[in-house]
Amino acid sequence: MSATETATDSMQTPASFNDFGLHPDILKAISLSGYTKPTPIQAQAIGPVIDGRDVMGAAQTGTGKTAAFTLPVLHRMMPFASHSTSPARHPVRALILTPTRELADQVADNVKRYSDSSPLRAEVVFGGVDIAPQRDALRRGCEVLIATPGRLLDHIEQKNVNLSQVNVLVLDEADRMLDMGFMPDLERILSYLPKQRQSLLFSATFSPEIRKLARTFLKDPVEISVAANNATASTVTQVAYKIPEDKRKAALIYLLKSQDLAQVIVFSNTKIAASRIARELAKEGITAESIHGDKSQMERTRTLESFKAGEVRVLVATDVAARGLDVAGLDGVINIDLPYNAEDYVHRIGRTGRAGASGHAIAFYSDKNENLLHDIEKLIKAPIPKDELVIPEEFLQRYLPSSSRERQARHGRDDRNHRHDKHDRHSRHDRHDSFAKHYPAAKPAPIDEFFYRPYDAAKDTATPAPQEAKREWTPTTGQGEMLAVLLGGRPKNKNS
Ligand code: AMP
């Protein structure tokens, strides 16, 4: 067989989870999760993984890729499932490496859910939290270990874990790991694993670097690609507003107060700005929290949990912290800054419009960074519709930075400005009251229960989006056909 083969070339894609021959405990977990039909990545990956093949998969979060590798890996672990309490009966047999703590946690949740009916044990280890409880858990033994590379090496050094019996290795978001400079860590971890093993690599893109990595550690892999490179989901409505930098805060607050956006992620390019924006929104009565690399792991986990629970309306995030996040029912993404790396735009807006639901992607740009918008359009090979956002005067007056307000006051006061000068003579308290009456902190719109139900492929195909031909999740046997939705790239900064 050639170095790689494409799964769709040789496989009949199963229409049902029953066709894979998965262990009954796993089928039960699938049914409890409410999944009725494999997503395309699952349809193509599960069979080869069960057969013990190495797999190289191009798929992003949102395509069902976690279950695509988790379900067959757990199936392969089933013969080793033991009720014994002896740690010796629970060696690490499957190692899943992820670039970020959030993703590790999310993958671990999936693994635990799918293995709930079996005695298989799963543990997760990542940095930024106390190492002692992780050490104790590792010493008790687990068949499936999910880890970020740095913390895993700490445990290896402390001899808390032995990887000599690992027979399946998964590299999740491998492109991201390379970007974050984890290659030396990966090489060290690989040196502790048996040479004879099954290896799976998942990445948003098959860049030359990823192909090089694949050549070094995959053997004769089945290559699966379910996404068109750098495509954006057809379920996401995009719009770009030209907003001068000093009006971005007013624009953001106006959008949040006037639009029916129940939950959104606001993307900022810097950690400092993310924290500041969250504070400013909170002052306006909009529940908001920031998530970025300067926050402790505990804070990040807590923030994410409250966001996922719908207690927080706006999550202000930097790219690294939000990568790979799976938040059900996210209405929109607002790029208050355009990303410097065009591929990040695709990742950012991929947080919304997931699993067939619709979403809004709003971007602010200005004369100063219009070139970034062009880079994005070049990458996604489509223009982003531009529109004018008319920000009511009272928002401008209220949220314009004081330096801009003074500048505006110095240059040409028209009647309208005079009116506002008069208005300014009111006490701040009065102004706040009248403003609040007109623009009360928008209550989060009730979240449609639909979004909390697991994605149902059958329902999705039955109700296509009214305007755009919604991509279907229906597996296909069509040769080389690109099936799924999102792909993209590489934020450069490990710490952002
Ligand atoms: P992932 O790409 O792994 O982050 O998964 C995205 C979302 O799709 C998660 O919330 C999964 O629970 C959900 N999901 C995964 N597989 C299926 C399926 N076959 N049917 C419906 N939902 C799924």
Residues whose N, C-alpha, C, O or C-beta is under 5 A from the ligand:
A	BS01	AMP	Y35 T36 K37 P38 T39 Q60 T61 G62 T63 G64 K65 T66 A67 D326 A355 P454 Y455 D456
